[in-house]
Amino acid sequence: MEVRIALAQYPIAFHQSLEDWKKHTENWIIEACSQGAQILVFPEYGSMELTSLFSEAVRNDLKLQIDHMQEFLPYFIESFREFAQKYQCVIVAPSFPVDLGEKTVNRCFVFTENTFSHQDKHFMTRFEDESWGISSSDGALRVFDTRFGKFGIQICFDIEFPIGGHLLAEAGAEFILVPSCTETLKGATRVHIGARARAMEQQLFTCVSQTIGEALWSPAVDINYGYTAFYSSPDGDFDDEGILAKEKAQQSGWLIETLDLSKNAEIRENGQVLNFKHSQKLEIRDESCFVEVISLKQNEKMEPVSQSI
């Protein structure tokens, strides 16, 4: 099975109205779909460009801007539901800080033609935890079962820890999408090293989307450094370094590649090394983590693969 994935190398834009934001977002989607993309991945915290619609006083208050962002959440969700249906694709929307009442999480919504679900970030950066008040997820990791394949999402810092990739691969993920937002080359490098490591360990594809450029009017995402890339295990007939494609840093646009998912199955059976098989022998006992498989082919949730691993 082949899947064509588009990764956004995305500058945070300033908008004059919600309609302006929606048209801007739709133009990005049209561009990717016109090139045959089936899954579109926007980066972490790309939604923060909506704060450009607030007063300067609200924009400059890290806590207050999250409160006001909640007013836009229904419109945000409905817009991406409309886009996924209109263009018959799967969209991983830019992550959104969602207030759950008892805490605020960094949430990636996944939209298909018929339904949607989400993945929350688990590992917090110091800025999120200490300055912004964003909290960890409830531990749920999800494999999204779509007509374009099964995938998991590891949001930015999450990809730097092996446990998530291991659990997702064990639960059937064929590739992992990595929406990310980093300020510096060092930060971007940590994310990309993590993505390459997970691709090697689990013998699957990892796909990194990142924010770029400056948005000095936003204290949350004022400076962004990043680049998009597709990685594989460096085995079989893949690239010797496991780099399938990589875009030049700080350049706005989509990086689009067609991935042959059957190649991962081949190297898992006949590769020079059998990392995935060996990793299945690991014993993980972390009561805070569990995995679900979410079917996005029908509007139903499948039975959890495992709980309290």
C-alpha positions as CSV (number, residue, x, y, z in Angstrom):
1,M,0.0,0.0,0.0
2,E,1.2,3.5,-0.9
3,V,0.3,6.8,0.8
4,R,1.1,10.3,-0.2
5,I,1.8,12.6,2.7
6,A,2.2,16.4,2.8
7,L,4.2,18.0,5.6
8,A,3.8,21.7,6.2
9,Q,6.8,23.9,6.8
10,Y,4.6,26.6,8.2
11,P,5.1,30.3,9.0
12,I,2.8,31.7,11.8
13,A,0.7,34.3,10.0
14,F,-1.1,37.4,11.2
15,H,-4.8,37.5,10.2
16,Q,-7.4,40.3,10.1
17,S,-10.5,38.0,10.7
18,L,-11.6,34.5,11.1
19,E,-12.7,34.4,7.5
20,D,-9.2,35.5,6.5
21,W,-7.6,32.7,8.6
22,K,-10.0,30.2,7.0
23,K,-9.2,31.2,3.5
24,H,-5.5,31.2,4.2
25,T,-5.8,27.7,5.6
26,E,-7.9,26.4,2.7
27,N,-5.3,27.8,0.2
28,W,-2.7,25.7,1.9
29,I,-4.9,22.6,1.7
30,I,-5.7,23.2,-1.9
31,E,-2.0,23.4,-2.7
32,A,-1.2,20.1,-1.1
33,C,-4.3,18.3,-2.5
34,S,-3.6,19.5,-6.0
35,Q,-0.3,17.6,-5.8
36,G,-2.1,14.4,-4.8
37,A,-1.6,14.5,-1.0
38,Q,-3.9,12.1,0.9
39,I,-2.7,13.0,4.4
40,L,-1.8,16.6,5.3
41,V,0.2,17.4,8.5
42,F,0.3,20.9,10.0
43,P,2.7,21.6,12.8
44,E,2.4,21.9,16.6
45,Y,0.9,25.2,17.8
46,G,0.2,26.5,14.3
47,S,-3.2,27.4,15.7
48,M,-1.6,30.2,17.7
49,E,-1.8,32.5,14.7
50,L,-5.5,32.9,15.7
51,T,-4.3,35.0,18.6
52,S,-3.5,37.7,16.0
53,L,-7.2,38.5,16.2
54,F,-7.0,39.5,19.8
55,S,-6.0,42.8,21.3
56,E,-2.4,43.4,22.1
57,A,-3.1,43.1,25.8
58,V,-4.6,39.6,25.3
59,R,-1.8,38.5,22.9
60,N,0.8,39.4,25.5
61,D,-0.7,37.5,28.3
62,L,0.2,33.8,28.0
63,K,-2.6,32.6,30.2
64,L,-5.3,34.9,29.0
65,Q,-4.7,34.1,25.3
66,I,-5.5,30.5,26.0
67,D,-8.8,31.4,27.7
68,H,-9.7,33.5,24.6
69,M,-8.6,30.8,22.2
70,Q,-11.4,28.6,23.4
71,E,-13.9,30.9,21.8
72,F,-12.5,29.9,18.4
73,L,-12.3,26.2,19.0
74,P,-15.8,25.3,17.6
75,Y,-15.1,27.3,14.4
76,F,-11.6,25.7,14.2
77,I,-13.0,22.2,14.4
78,E,-15.9,22.9,12.0
79,S,-13.6,24.5,9.4
80,F,-11.2,21.4,9.3
81,R,-14.2,19.0,9.2
82,E,-15.4,20.9,6.2
83,F,-11.9,20.9,4.5
84,A,-11.4,17.1,5.1
85,Q,-14.8,16.4,3.6
86,K,-14.5,18.8,0.7
87,Y,-11.1,17.7,-0.4
88,Q,-11.5,14.0,0.6
89,C,-8.3,13.8,2.6
90,V,-7.0,13.2,6.1
91,I,-5.9,16.4,7.9
92,V,-3.8,16.6,11.1
93,A,-4.7,20.1,12.1
94,P,-2.2,22.4,13.8
95,S,-2.2,21.6,17.5
96,F,-4.5,23.7,19.7
97,P,-4.3,24.4,23.5
98,V,-7.6,23.0,24.7
99,D,-9.0,23.9,28.1
100,L,-10.5,20.8,29.7
101,G,-11.6,22.6,32.8
102,E,-9.2,20.8,35.2
103,K,-6.3,21.4,32.9
104,T,-5.2,22.6,29.5
105,V,-3.7,20.1,27.0
106,N,-1.9,20.5,23.7
107,R,-4.2,18.7,21.3
108,C,-3.8,17.5,17.7
109,F,-7.1,16.9,16.0
110,V,-7.3,14.4,13.2
111,F,-10.0,14.9,10.6
112,T,-11.3,12.5,7.9
113,E,-14.1,12.9,5.4
114,N,-16.6,11.5,8.0
115,T,-15.3,12.0,11.5
116,F,-12.5,13.2,13.7
117,S,-10.5,12.3,16.8
118,H,-7.4,13.6,18.6
119,Q,-4.0,13.0,20.2
120,D,-2.8,15.0,23.2
121,K,0.8,15.7,23.9
122,H,2.3,13.7,26.9
123,F,5.7,15.1,27.6
124,M,5.8,18.9,28.3
125,T,8.7,21.2,27.6
126,R,9.8,23.5,30.4
127,F,8.1,26.5,28.7
128,E,4.7,24.7,28.4
129,D,4.9,23.4,32.0
130,E,6.5,26.2,33.9
131,S,5.5,29.4,31.9
132,W,2.3,28.5,30.0
133,G,0.4,26.1,32.1
134,I,0.0,23.4,29.5
135,S,-0.4,19.9,31.1
136,S,0.3,16.3,30.1
137,S,-2.2,14.1,28.4
138,D,-4.1,11.3,30.3
139,G,-1.5,8.9,28.9
140,A,-3.7,7.7,25.9
141,L,-1.8,6.9,22.7
142,R,-3.9,6.4,19.6
143,V,-3.4,4.6,16.4
144,F,-5.6,6.2,13.8
145,D,-6.9,3.6,11.3
146,T,-7.7,5.3,8.1
147,R,-8.2,4.3,4.5
148,F,-4.7,5.6,3.9
149,G,-3.1,3.5,6.5
150,K,-2.6,3.3,10.3
151,F,-0.6,6.0,12.0
152,G,0.3,7.4,15.4
153,I,1.1,11.0,16.4
154,Q,4.0,12.0,18.6
155,I,3.8,15.8,19.2
156,C,7.3,17.5,19.2
157,F,9.0,16.6,22.5
158,D,7.1,13.2,22.7
159,I,9.1,11.9,19.8
160,E,12.3,12.2,21.9
161,F,11.2,9.4,24.1
162,P,11.3,5.7,22.9
163,I,8.2,4.5,24.8
164,G,5.6,6.2,22.6
165,G,7.0,4.9,19.3
166,H,7.4,1.4,20.8
167,L,3.8,1.3,22.0
168,L,2.4,2.8,18.7
169,A,4.3,0.4,16.5
170,E,3.3,-2.6,18.7
171,A,-0.3,-1.5,18.3
172,G,-0.1,-1.5,14.5
173,A,1.1,2.0,13.5
174,E,2.7,1.9,10.0
175,F,4.1,5.4,10.3
176,I,4.4,8.2,12.9
177,L,3.5,11.8,12.3
178,V,5.5,14.5,14.2
179,P,3.9,17.9,14.4
180,S,6.5,20.2,16.0
181,C,7.3,23.8,17.0
182,T,10.9,24.7,18.0
183,E,12.7,28.0,18.4
184,T,16.3,27.1,17.5
185,L,18.4,24.7,15.4
186,K,19.2,22.8,18.6
187,G,15.5,22.3,19.4
188,A,14.7,21.2,15.8
189,T,17.7,18.9,15.9
190,R,16.5,17.2,19.0
191,V,13.1,16.5,17.4
192,H,14.7,15.2,14.1
193,I,17.1,13.0,16.0
194,G,14.2,11.5,17.9
195,A,12.3,10.9,14.7
196,R,15.2,9.2,13.1
197,A,15.8,7.1,16.2
198,R,12.1,6.0,16.3
199,A,12.2,5.1,12.6
200,M,15.3,2.9,13.1
201,E,14.0,1.3,16.3
202,Q,10.5,0.4,15.0
203,Q,11.4,0.1,11.3
204,L,8.7,2.4,10.2
205,F,8.4,5.9,8.6
206,T,8.5,9.1,10.7
207,C,7.4,12.4,9.2
208,V,8.2,15.8,10.8
209,S,6.3,19.0,10.2
210,Q,7.5,22.2,11.8
211,T,6.8,25.9,12.3
212,I,9.2,28.5,10.8
213,G,9.9,32.2,10.8
214,E,9.1,35.0,13.2
215,A,5.8,36.1,14.7
216,L,7.1,38.7,17.2
217,W,3.6,39.8,18.1
218,S,3.1,36.4,19.8
219,P,5.0,35.6,23.0
220,A,4.1,32.0,22.7
221,V,5.4,31.4,19.1
222,D,7.4,34.5,18.4
223,I,10.5,32.8,17.0
224,N,10.4,29.5,15.0
225,Y,13.1,27.5,13.4
226,G,12.4,24.3,11.6
227,Y,12.3,22.1,8.6
228,T,10.3,19.1,7.3
229,A,11.6,15.6,6.7
230,F,10.6,12.0,6.0
231,Y,12.7,9.3,7.7
232,S,12.9,5.5,7.4
233,S,15.0,2.8,8.9
234,P,18.5,2.8,7.2
235,D,18.1,-0.7,5.9
236,G,17.0,-2.6,2.8
237,D,16.7,-0.4,-0.3
238,F,16.0,2.8,1.8
239,D,18.5,5.6,1.8
240,D,21.8,4.7,3.6
241,E,21.2,7.3,6.2
242,G,17.4,6.8,6.4
243,I,16.6,10.2,5.0
244,L,13.9,9.9,2.4
245,A,13.4,13.6,1.9
246,K,14.3,16.8,3.7
247,E,13.4,20.4,3.0
248,K,15.7,23.4,3.4
249,A,15.2,25.1,6.8
250,Q,12.9,28.2,7.1
251,Q,11.4,27.8,3.7
252,S,7.6,28.1,3.6
253,G,5.7,25.3,1.8
254,W,4.8,21.7,1.7
255,L,7.2,18.7,1.5
256,I,5.3,15.9,-0.2
257,E,6.3,12.2,-0.6
258,T,4.7,8.9,-1.5
259,L,5.6,6.2,1.0
260,D,5.4,2.5,0.2
261,L,4.2,1.0,3.5
262,S,5.0,-2.6,2.3
263,K,8.7,-1.8,2.4
264,N,8.6,-1.6,6.2
265,A,7.1,-5.0,6.5
266,E,9.8,-6.4,4.2
267,I,12.7,-5.0,6.3
268,R,11.0,-6.1,9.5
269,E,11.2,-9.7,8.2
270,N,14.4,-9.6,6.1
271,G,16.4,-6.6,7.1
272,Q,20.1,-6.7,8.0
273,V,18.8,-6.1,11.6
274,L,15.5,-6.9,13.1
275,N,15.0,-4.0,15.5
276,F,11.2,-4.2,15.6
277,K,11.1,-7.9,16.5
278,H,13.7,-7.3,19.2
279,S,11.8,-4.4,20.6
280,Q,8.7,-6.5,21.0
281,K,10.6,-8.5,23.6
282,L,10.8,-5.4,25.9
283,E,8.7,-5.4,29.0
284,I,7.2,-2.0,29.7
285,R,5.3,-1.4,32.9
286,D,4.0,2.1,33.1
287,E,0.5,2.4,34.5
288,S,0.1,6.0,33.1
289,C,0.3,4.8,29.5
290,F,-2.1,2.8,27.5
291,V,-2.9,2.5,23.7
292,E,-6.1,2.6,21.8
293,V,-6.8,2.0,18.1
294,I,-9.2,4.6,16.8
295,S,-11.1,3.7,13.6
296,L,-11.6,6.7,11.4
297,K,-13.0,4.6,8.6
298,Q,-16.4,4.4,10.4
299,N,-17.8,6.7,13.0
300,E,-17.0,4.1,15.7
301,K,-14.2,3.6,18.2
302,M,-12.6,0.1,18.2
303,E,-11.8,-1.9,21.3
304,P,-8.6,-0.9,23.0
305,V,-5.6,-3.0,21.9
306,S,-4.2,-2.9,25.4
307,Q,-4.5,-1.0,28.6
308,S,-2.2,-0.2,31.6
309,I,0.9,-1.5,29.8
